[in-house]
Amino acid sequence: MLSFENAPPFSAPLRFFLTAPLFAVLAGLLLVIEGPVVFASRWTPGALAATHLLTVGFMLQVMLGALIQVLPVVAGADLPRPLALARAVHVGLTGGGLLLVGGFWFGLPWALAGGALLLGLTVFLFLIVMWRALLGVPSTSPSIRGIKFALLGLAVVVGLGLLMALALAEGWPLPLPLLADLHAGWGLAGWAGVLLAAMAYVVVPMFQLTPGYPARPSWWFPLAILAALLVWSIGVVFDLPWLVRASQLAAAVAGITFAGLTLRLQGKRRRAKADATYRYWQMGMMASILALLMLGIAAVWPAASELDGWTIGFGILIVAGGFLSFIVGMLYKIVPFLAWMHLQNYGATKATAPAMPRLMPDVEVNRQMQAYGVALVLLLAAVVFPDWLGRLAGLAFALANGGLAWVLFRAVGRYRQAWLDMTLKLAIKKK
Amino acid sequence: MTTIRTFMTDDHHRCDEFFAEAEQAIGKKNIEAARASFGHFRTAVLAHFDSEEKTLFPTFEAKTGMTMGPTQVMRMEHQQMRDLMSQAQAAIDAGDTDEYMGQAETLLIMMQQHNMKEENMLYPMCDQHLSAELPAILERLETELCAE
């Protein structure tokens, strides 16, 4: 039975949101320490470590934390003990993420295998809980079905990752480059991309007052991505390069269609103000479309991916330009709203909570967004001029994400202060 | 076919439209127009709450016996939105646009997540449990909501 009142405590999702920016700061610092060599190839220890700092340390953190928060609202599915789940998943993700990254960076087989095992175990636990919660929930909306598909993608990307980490640590003979592409495909398209779409169906109309996503493409997008990934996997297993390329092209086309549709809807938004969430999403959409064009080009003309900086540039565009922008844009609405909601429930009708912009002022948010935009441009320029700009771009990226952590921690500080003020007010009223 | 879900969802969108008009008027620094649009918005939302609390929810509760379930949470959220609307009204009456925008931002997200729970869960439950009463309820909702 759905209770409607099963919102988990604030600290359940918040711990993930506050940890994620610190991983991105580490990624920036890694660039400062390692310098231009990271831009030389995606297979360098630094590049592998930086990639996983952002995908596991940032993206996976926020995505799992947000799912614990939104599942009851979006799908009406009850999570039995959200706080206990959040604690366990947060510890596992943070510890596993750090170990994995340490394993890549310093070439430590035990850390690589240990980190991957811990991450695998944590995600397995998360998936079991989600699966049980979603078991009786019919897919009545594209969002619910999208979440279910995305969880399938999560299982595959983590399974492949675990396999490769163990193969690296133990020296098993596996075609690692082919598997790494497939792992990235399942992670970025099957898990992150499909989950992003499932969330976008809800939050784009909600935050921007746009028309809703048209039903047919929203039902088909997750299915199209999943089908492309299955075909890609078959291509890898049976060693059919043309099939792999055809499915990459299909995934790129599906992704561009979704991004184009979202841009069109945002163009019809009824809100007067272009706020940070909207701007971050516009930035994310532009970067993703560029990245997907690169994916499409490389599928048709494979020699392109041999060009200097091609794959690193693609990675920066899709992860730092695309997914991180979408996520930060959403955090800037979700965190102040959750803070306000918990304060309002605490004060009931007797004490009033401060409005959202008082908890997280636009000035701070806009400044951080500008810093992030500068960092992104520098990162992309550093792909072309790694010797000149590599370290500087890393520093800018660390600062921009430090700014994100600062904005979020300040909001939590104001939330705590408001809680104290309201406690005082309620005590006086009682007397 | 008109259902409780489609009918009430359309009414949510009508309220959204007034909200957007008020915000756009503020953007153009036309405070008089903003006041008028916010007035329409508030009247429409309050009428919507009233018809839910007086017609739809009691019928649902009587039929299903669920008096402390979803409808109770929806009533609580209605109260929170009534409070937010009073604060926004006070701000716009005082000509304090910054304060108004802050309250409006909070109100919008509160309202949208509330609407989502109704549209995706409560209304479908109503349609499912009240199929026999559907024509009568829709007629009453129509008179209540299309009166102004």
Interface residues (C-beta under 8 A of the other chain):
Chain A: M1 L2 S3 F4 E5 V73 V74 G76 T140 S141 V202 M206 F207 L209 R270 R271 A272 K273 K333 F337 W340 M341 Q344 T349 T352 A355 M356 P357 R358
Chain B: D16 E17 F19 A20 E23 Q24 I26 G27 K28 G69 P70 V73 M74 Q79 Q80 D83 Q87 E99 M101 G102 Q103 E105 T106 L108 I109 M110 Q112 Q113 M116 K117 N120 M121 P124
